[in-house]
């Protein structure tokens, strides 16, 4: 075939592809720019849709524009949820019974939770210290005489000189002992502890959708080749400023380390702002391997450029370090009807989050069976009607009108200057 034939065939192929990826919407929904067919929903059970990063890129106002409609144009109620890590529950009543120092060894703190303590599994220390990394042993007792180790070795830290709050929460084996004893390794001087908060065991994860709480945004990435020795650095372009980030995952083959992590973002890849931080570690406590290679932080929406730094200090960079970004898992829950075809609509900046009774009345049992339909390809709305006012859709007209007004004023002023003065009477 000749090159001329291919040049004629290409526009036809492009027009055909555009026709396949466009759909007419009912009149009430023409102001939504994009839609996706919901593939084979199951009636009679609760359905859920995973909202991935490809959909965030074209949605508006943090998913406020999402709508589910059927083939008759009827709006279907849904409940929007996310698998964000729940905050720590309200702390239990606790009293500091001892705050002492054994020179050359450790600071010892004993916390009393009172009679009939609830089951607990984490404690957060309050300290005025600004920059530190210390190891803590946690033991539990019912009588403050016989102790059992519930966490042999755990780190606490703070890096305020790097604008990082670090971590002062220690997780340990669940128990309902009245007393907790903490030994903070600091041989040179007493480590200051002003208060301690003990938290009841979490009940999160009972719903079937809570099993996986994140969606990857990138593959595991190697560090930037321009990273300085004091930092191992990644710079990532997500391609959109509408995709939220909530988690970092790291891998390394180094057997032991403890490093602070700093997270920054930027709208242009030039000016950076520190927005979050954390720490990663791996070490052995006896024969048990302790490690945390995941950094969670509250979901951050905004700039498309992200910078992640492992702060190495005077240590050599962690070997074979790789990193990936993830977002909190978001999903929609709805009850489809038989013999109906459904679409998910999005891409309308002029609407707010819908309010449905369904979101208030829905309860998901721990053993409830849910069905996950798939999505079709994203389709442009063929009969799209821009919801913006006329002046916003045609901003050039305002400048033209302003220019005409300026010319008329100038012309009027010029005529006034050229007019002869009125004769004196």
C-alpha positions as CSV (number, residue, x, y, z in Angstrom):
1,X,0.0,0.0,0.0
2,X,1.2,3.5,-0.8
3,X,2.0,6.2,1.8
4,X,-0.8,8.3,0.3
5,X,-3.3,5.5,1.3
6,X,-2.1,5.5,4.9
7,X,-2.3,9.3,5.0
8,X,-6.0,9.0,4.0
9,X,-6.7,6.1,6.4
10,X,-5.3,7.8,9.5
11,X,-8.0,10.5,9.8
12,X,-10.7,7.9,9.3
13,X,-9.2,5.7,12.1
14,X,-8.9,8.7,14.5
15,X,-12.6,9.6,13.8
16,X,-13.6,6.0,14.5
17,X,-11.7,6.0,17.8
18,X,-13.3,9.2,18.8
19,X,-16.7,7.8,18.1
20,X,-16.0,4.7,20.2
21,X,-14.8,6.9,23.1
22,X,-17.8,9.3,23.2
23,X,-21.3,8.8,24.5
24,X,-24.5,10.9,24.6
25,X,-25.9,11.5,28.1
26,X,-29.5,12.4,29.1
27,X,-30.3,16.1,29.1
28,X,-30.0,16.5,32.8
29,X,-26.4,15.1,32.8
30,X,-24.9,16.8,29.8
31,X,-22.7,19.1,32.0
32,X,-20.6,16.1,33.1
33,X,-17.6,15.9,30.7
34,X,-16.7,12.2,31.3
35,X,-18.4,8.9,32.0
36,X,-17.6,5.2,32.4
37,X,-19.9,2.3,31.9
38,X,-20.2,0.2,35.0
39,X,-19.6,-3.3,33.8
40,X,-22.1,-6.0,34.8
41,X,-23.2,-4.9,38.3
42,X,-25.0,-7.6,40.4
43,X,-28.4,-6.8,41.8
44,X,-29.5,-8.2,45.2
45,X,-26.1,-7.5,46.8
46,X,-24.1,-4.5,47.7
47,X,-21.7,-3.4,44.9
48,X,-18.6,-1.4,45.3
49,X,-16.5,0.6,42.8
50,X,-12.8,1.2,43.3
51,X,-12.0,4.9,42.4
52,X,-8.4,4.8,41.1
53,X,-6.0,7.5,40.2
54,X,-7.0,7.5,36.5
55,X,-10.4,8.8,37.5
56,X,-9.1,11.3,40.1
57,X,-7.2,13.0,37.3
58,X,-10.5,14.1,35.6
59,X,-12.8,14.4,38.6
60,X,-13.4,17.8,40.3
61,X,-13.5,19.1,43.8
62,X,-12.1,16.0,45.6
63,X,-14.7,13.7,43.9
64,X,-17.7,15.9,44.7
65,X,-18.9,15.6,41.1
66,X,-19.3,11.8,41.1
67,X,-22.8,10.6,40.1
68,X,-24.2,7.2,39.2
69,X,-27.1,7.2,36.7
70,X,-29.0,4.4,35.0
71,X,-30.0,4.1,31.3
72,X,-33.2,6.0,32.0
73,X,-31.3,9.0,33.4
74,X,-32.3,8.3,37.0
75,X,-29.7,9.2,39.7
76,X,-28.7,6.3,42.0
77,X,-27.8,6.9,45.6
78,X,-24.3,5.8,46.7
79,X,-22.1,6.0,49.8
80,X,-18.5,7.3,49.3
81,X,-15.9,5.8,51.7
82,X,-12.2,5.6,52.0
83,X,-9.9,3.2,53.8
84,X,-7.9,5.9,55.6
85,X,-6.1,4.7,58.7
86,X,-8.4,5.7,61.6
87,X,-6.9,8.1,64.2
88,X,-5.8,6.7,67.6
89,X,-8.8,6.2,69.9
90,X,-9.3,8.3,73.0
91,X,-6.6,7.5,75.6
92,X,-7.3,5.5,78.8
93,X,-7.0,7.2,82.1
94,X,-3.4,6.8,83.2
95,X,-1.2,8.1,86.0
96,X,2.6,8.3,86.1
97,X,3.7,6.4,89.3
98,X,7.4,6.5,88.7
99,X,9.8,8.7,86.6
100,X,13.3,7.8,87.7
101,X,16.9,7.5,86.2
102,X,19.5,4.7,86.6
103,X,22.8,6.4,85.8
104,X,24.7,4.8,82.9
105,X,21.6,2.7,82.0
106,X,18.1,4.0,81.4
107,X,15.2,6.3,82.4
108,X,12.3,4.3,83.9
109,X,8.7,5.3,83.7
110,X,5.8,3.4,85.3
111,X,2.2,4.1,84.3
112,X,-0.8,3.0,86.3
113,X,-4.0,2.4,84.4
114,X,-6.1,1.7,87.5
115,X,-8.3,-1.3,88.4
116,X,-10.1,-3.2,85.6
117,X,-8.0,-1.6,82.7
118,X,-9.3,-2.2,79.2
119,X,-7.2,-4.1,76.7
120,X,-4.5,-1.8,75.3
121,X,-1.6,-2.1,72.8
122,X,0.1,1.3,72.4
123,X,1.5,4.2,74.4
124,X,2.6,7.7,73.4
125,X,5.2,9.6,75.3
126,X,5.2,13.4,75.7
127,X,8.6,15.0,76.0
128,X,10.1,18.4,75.5
129,X,13.2,16.9,73.8
130,X,13.5,18.3,70.2
131,X,16.0,15.9,68.5
132,X,16.6,12.3,69.6
133,X,16.5,8.6,68.7
134,X,16.1,6.3,71.7
135,X,15.2,2.7,72.2
136,X,12.5,1.7,74.6
137,X,11.6,-1.6,76.4
138,X,8.0,-2.0,77.5
139,X,6.9,-4.4,80.2
140,X,3.5,-5.1,81.7
141,X,2.4,-6.2,85.2
142,X,-0.7,-6.7,87.3
143,X,0.9,-5.9,90.6
144,X,3.9,-3.7,89.8
145,X,6.2,-6.5,91.1
146,X,6.2,-9.3,88.5
147,X,6.9,-8.0,85.0
148,X,6.6,-9.5,81.6
149,X,8.2,-8.0,78.4
150,X,5.5,-7.0,75.9
151,X,8.0,-5.1,73.6
152,X,11.6,-5.9,73.9
153,X,12.9,-3.0,71.7
154,X,11.1,-0.1,70.0
155,X,12.4,3.3,68.7
156,X,11.1,6.7,69.5
157,X,12.4,9.8,67.7
158,X,12.0,13.5,66.8
159,X,14.0,15.5,64.3
160,X,12.8,19.1,64.7
161,X,16.0,20.5,63.1
162,X,14.8,18.8,59.9
163,X,11.2,20.0,60.5
164,X,10.0,16.4,61.3
165,X,8.1,15.4,64.4
166,X,9.2,11.8,64.3
167,X,7.3,9.2,66.3
168,X,6.8,8.9,70.0
169,X,4.2,6.1,69.9
170,X,5.2,2.5,70.8
171,X,3.0,-0.5,69.9
172,X,3.3,-3.6,72.0
173,X,1.5,-7.0,72.5
174,X,-2.1,-6.5,73.5
175,X,-2.9,-7.0,77.2
176,X,-5.1,-5.6,80.0
177,X,-2.4,-5.2,82.7
178,X,-2.8,-2.4,85.2
179,X,0.8,-1.3,85.0
180,X,3.2,-0.5,82.2
181,X,7.0,0.0,82.7
182,X,9.1,1.8,80.1
183,X,12.9,1.7,80.1
184,X,14.3,4.4,77.8
185,X,17.9,3.7,76.9
186,X,19.9,6.9,77.6
187,X,22.9,6.3,79.8
188,X,24.3,9.8,79.9
189,X,21.3,11.6,81.5
190,X,17.6,11.3,82.3
191,X,15.3,11.4,79.3
192,X,12.5,13.9,80.2
193,X,9.0,12.4,80.1
194,X,6.2,14.8,81.1
195,X,3.2,12.5,80.4
196,X,2.2,9.2,78.8
197,X,-1.0,8.3,76.9
198,X,-2.1,4.7,76.7
199,X,-4.6,3.7,73.9
200,X,-7.1,0.9,73.9
201,X,-6.7,-1.9,71.3
202,X,-8.1,-0.9,67.9
203,X,-11.1,-2.5,66.5
204,X,-10.5,-1.3,62.9
205,X,-10.6,-3.7,60.0
206,X,-13.9,-5.5,60.8
207,X,-15.6,-4.4,57.6
208,X,-14.8,-6.5,54.6
209,X,-13.6,-3.5,52.6
210,X,-10.9,-2.6,55.2
211,X,-8.5,-5.4,54.2
212,X,-6.6,-3.3,51.7
213,X,-6.3,0.4,52.5
214,X,-4.1,1.8,49.7
215,X,-3.9,2.0,45.9
216,X,-0.4,2.2,44.3
217,X,0.4,5.3,42.3
218,X,3.8,4.3,41.0
219,X,6.0,1.2,40.7
220,X,9.0,0.9,43.0
221,X,11.4,3.6,41.9
222,X,15.2,4.0,42.1
223,X,16.6,7.1,43.8
224,X,17.5,10.2,41.7
225,X,21.1,9.9,40.4
226,X,21.8,13.5,41.6
227,X,21.0,12.6,45.3
228,X,23.7,14.1,47.7
229,X,25.4,11.6,50.1
230,X,23.5,13.0,53.1
231,X,20.1,12.3,51.5
232,X,18.6,9.5,49.3
233,X,16.1,11.4,47.2
234,X,13.3,10.7,44.8
235,X,11.5,13.3,42.6
236,X,8.2,12.1,41.2
237,X,5.8,13.7,38.7
238,X,2.3,12.3,39.1
239,X,1.1,14.0,36.0
240,X,-1.9,15.7,37.7
241,X,-2.5,18.0,40.7
242,X,-5.7,16.2,41.6
243,X,-4.3,12.9,42.8
244,X,-4.0,12.5,46.6
245,X,-1.0,10.9,48.3
246,X,-1.1,9.2,51.7
247,X,1.6,6.5,51.8
248,X,5.2,5.6,50.9
249,X,6.5,2.1,50.7
250,X,10.3,1.3,50.7
251,X,12.4,-1.7,50.1
252,X,16.1,-2.3,50.9
253,X,18.4,-5.3,51.4
254,X,20.3,-3.5,54.3
255,X,20.0,-5.6,57.4
256,X,19.8,-2.8,60.0
257,X,19.0,0.9,59.8
258,X,16.8,3.7,61.3
259,X,16.3,6.8,59.1
260,X,14.0,9.8,59.1
261,X,11.9,10.5,55.9
262,X,11.0,13.9,54.7
263,X,8.2,14.5,52.2
264,X,7.8,17.7,50.1
265,X,5.7,18.8,47.2
266,X,5.7,21.5,44.6
267,X,3.3,22.9,41.9
268,X,6.2,23.4,39.4
269,X,9.1,21.2,40.5
270,X,11.1,24.2,41.5
271,X,9.8,25.6,44.8
272,X,9.4,22.9,47.4
273,X,7.4,22.8,50.7
274,X,7.8,20.2,53.4
275,X,4.4,18.7,54.1
276,X,4.9,15.4,56.0
277,X,7.5,13.1,57.4
278,X,8.1,9.8,59.1
279,X,10.7,7.1,59.7
280,X,11.7,3.7,58.4
281,X,13.7,1.1,60.3
282,X,14.8,-2.5,60.4
283,X,16.6,-4.2,63.3
284,X,16.7,-7.4,65.3
285,X,15.3,-7.7,68.9
286,X,16.8,-11.0,70.0
287,X,15.9,-13.4,67.2
288,X,12.9,-11.4,66.1
289,X,13.1,-9.0,63.2
290,X,11.5,-5.6,63.7
291,X,10.9,-3.5,60.7
292,X,8.7,-0.7,59.4
293,X,9.2,0.3,55.8
294,X,5.9,2.1,55.3
295,X,5.2,5.8,56.0
296,X,1.6,6.8,56.5
297,X,0.4,10.4,56.7
298,X,-2.9,12.2,56.3
299,X,-4.1,12.3,52.7
300,X,-2.5,15.2,50.9
301,X,-4.2,16.7,47.8
302,X,-2.6,19.3,45.6
303,X,0.7,19.7,43.6
304,X,1.7,17.2,41.0
305,X,5.4,17.1,41.9
306,X,6.6,15.2,45.0
307,X,10.0,14.8,46.6
308,X,10.8,12.1,49.1
309,X,14.1,12.2,51.1
310,X,15.7,9.6,53.4
311,X,17.9,11.6,55.7
312,X,21.2,9.7,56.1
313,X,23.0,12.1,58.4
314,X,26.6,10.8,58.7
315,X,25.7,7.2,57.6
316,X,26.2,5.8,54.2
317,X,23.0,5.7,52.0
318,X,20.8,2.6,52.6
319,X,21.7,0.0,50.0
320,X,19.4,-0.9,47.2
321,X,16.8,1.5,48.4
322,X,13.6,1.8,46.3
323,X,10.4,3.7,46.9
324,X,6.8,3.9,45.7
325,X,3.9,6.3,46.4
326,X,0.3,5.2,47.1
327,X,-3.1,6.9,47.7
328,X,-5.8,6.0,50.2
329,X,-8.2,3.5,48.7
330,X,-11.5,5.2,47.8
331,X,-14.7,3.4,46.7
332,X,-18.4,3.9,46.1
333,X,-21.1,1.5,47.5
334,X,-24.5,1.2,45.8
335,X,-27.4,-1.2,45.3
336,X,-28.1,-1.8,41.6
337,X,-31.5,-2.9,40.3
338,X,-32.2,-5.7,37.9
339,X,-32.1,-5.0,34.1
340,X,-30.6,-1.6,34.4
341,X,-27.4,-0.2,32.9
342,X,-25.3,2.1,35.0
343,X,-22.7,4.8,34.3
344,X,-20.4,6.7,36.6
345,X,-20.3,10.4,35.6
346,X,-17.6,12.9,36.6
347,X,-15.9,16.1,35.3
348,X,-18.2,18.9,36.5
349,X,-16.6,21.6,38.6
350,X,-20.0,23.4,39.2
351,X,-21.6,20.8,41.5
352,X,-21.1,19.9,45.2
353,X,-21.0,16.6,47.0
354,X,-24.4,14.9,46.9
355,X,-26.4,14.1,50.1
356,X,-28.2,10.8,50.2
357,X,-30.1,9.0,53.0
358,X,-28.3,5.8,51.8
359,X,-25.0,7.1,53.1
360,X,-26.5,7.5,56.6
361,X,-28.4,4.2,56.8
362,X,-25.9,1.8,55.1
363,X,-24.3,-0.7,57.5
364,X,-21.8,-3.3,56.3
365,X,-21.7,-6.5,58.4
366,X,-18.3,-8.1,59.0
367,X,-19.3,-11.2,57.0
368,X,-21.4,-9.4,54.3
369,X,-20.7,-10.5,50.7
370,X,-19.9,-7.6,48.4
371,X,-19.5,-7.6,44.6
372,X,-17.1,-5.5,42.6
373,X,-18.1,-4.6,39.1
374,X,-15.5,-3.3,36.6
375,X,-15.3,-0.1,34.6
376,X,-15.5,0.5,30.9
377,X,-13.2,2.9,29.1
378,X,-13.5,6.6,29.8
379,X,-15.8,8.3,27.4
380,X,-16.2,12.0,26.5
381,X,-19.7,13.3,26.6
382,X,-20.6,13.7,22.9
383,X,-23.5,16.1,23.6
384,X,-21.6,18.0,26.4
385,X,-23.0,21.3,27.5
386,X,-20.5,23.5,29.4
387,X,-22.1,24.5,32.7
388,X,-20.0,27.7,33.1
389,X,-21.6,31.1,32.5
390,X,-21.2,32.6,29.1
391,X,-18.6,35.1,30.2
392,X,-16.4,32.4,31.7
393,X,-16.7,30.3,28.5
394,X,-15.7,33.2,26.4
395,X,-13.2,35.3,28.5
396,X,-11.9,37.0,25.3
397,X,-15.2,38.8,25.0
398,X,-14.5,40.7,28.2
399,X,-11.2,41.9,27.0
400,X,-12.7,42.9,23.7
401,X,-15.5,44.8,25.5
402,X,-12.9,46.4,27.8
403,X,-10.8,47.5,24.8
404,X,-13.8,49.0,23.1
405,X,-14.7,50.9,26.3
406,X,-11.2,52.3,26.6
407,X,-11.2,53.4,22.9
408,X,-14.6,55.1,23.4
409,X,-13.3,56.9,26.5
410,X,-10.1,58.0,24.7
411,X,-12.2,59.2,21.7
412,X,-14.5,61.2,24.0
413,X,-11.5,62.8,25.8
414,X,-9.9,63.7,22.5
415,X,-13.0,65.3,21.2
416,X,-13.3,67.3,24.4
417,X,-9.8,68.6,24.0
418,X,-10.3,69.6,20.4
419,X,-13.6,71.4,21.0
420,X,-13.2,75.3,20.9
421,X,-13.8,77.0,24.2
422,X,-17.2,78.6,24.7
423,X,-17.1,82.5,23.9
424,X,-17.2,84.7,27.0
425,X,-20.5,86.7,27.3
